[in-house]
């Protein structure tokens, strides 16, 4: 309970509830209206959870279909239900006269525009988060908060605000939903041939990764695929720098994160898990997995830590585009949460997406927990060497798939 009350997002939601209450009560004088008090309290309590539920519903849809557009449709319907409830309460309470909504299409038109505007603004804010301006949860919550305020003013019949509302609702709705439909269709019907990219944590690389790369190459007749793992995920690095998370311990070549007392109650800091092989180990295993799959003539593993740390995957994509000017660049991604994050980057950088809906039982989480038979021969050998530091000493030299490494503090560091 104390963590909930201390949360920045709890306080922000209560402020938004107050702002909503004042936005309706001040011009109407209905300070004691029961319906207004109720819906304002509802917004104050529910807003942080609304953000989490929105994310989970979108993930659920994308995981099962691979379609970012359908994910946004599900998110829109959830947003619509929330806005319908809030606006209906103030109408029943006599705060809003439905005659004031005629300019925006009546009750249902107002709710649709509110939902479109909110959706579009959220995706604009997510794009900013991908460029390290704010973070996903903060940006979405701020977008929702802004939308609450503008919706309240517009519903009271202020024509200039309603005009602004209509324009932004339509424009941001197109940004949020139609663009995803276009990129979904582009990924299905685009011309074949070009160059591919595949980004992810590869934590660790497993046999399913190699199978979907092979499928990617064949389906799009690609001349080359560049694969680049995250180094330290940028979100984690920022949280480490701020002291919100820390490395609890190192085990089997992996860092295990935990939250500190600075962590916020509402935020899931580890949506893809809190255990990560060190970047050097993931790169070594990825190179070996590619070699074991006999894909070296088509697949190049990039390891550009300085560029990644400075510019993220946006920088890696620019590097590849500069290297292959005039060629179509395809972006491979799965339908899981990590794949969704990568897909937003592909869309922002105008790559042609290629989506794989994962249905097999291969699991990187299971591998980290000791499952066998899910990695190639050389990757399994590396995992055994890393395990408990019992098979290697600092300074030992290993060679995997023609690449030499020195073992140091649980890391396989590539030798020049």
Secondary structure, 3 states (H helix, E strand, C coil): CHHHHHCHHHHHHHHHHHHHHHHHHHHHCCCCCHHHHHHHHHHHHHHHHHHHHHHHHHHHHHHHHCCHHHHHHHHHHHHHHHHHHHHHHHHHCCCCCHHHHHHHCHHHHHHHHHHHHHHHHHHHHHHHHHCCCCCHHHHHHHHHHHHHHHHHHHHCCCHHHHHHHHHHHHHHHHHHHHHHHHHHHHHHHCCCCEEEEEEECCCCCCHHHHHHHHHHHHHHCEEEEEEEECCCCHHHHHHHHHCCEEEEEEECCEEEEEECCCCCCCCCCCCCCCEEECHHHHHHHHHHHHHHCCCCCCEEEECCHHHHHHHHHHHHHHHHHHHCCCCCEEEEEECCHHHHHHHHHHHHCCCEEEEECCCCCCCHHHHHCCCCCCCCHHHHHHHHHHHHHCCCCCCCEEEECCEEEEEECCEEEECC
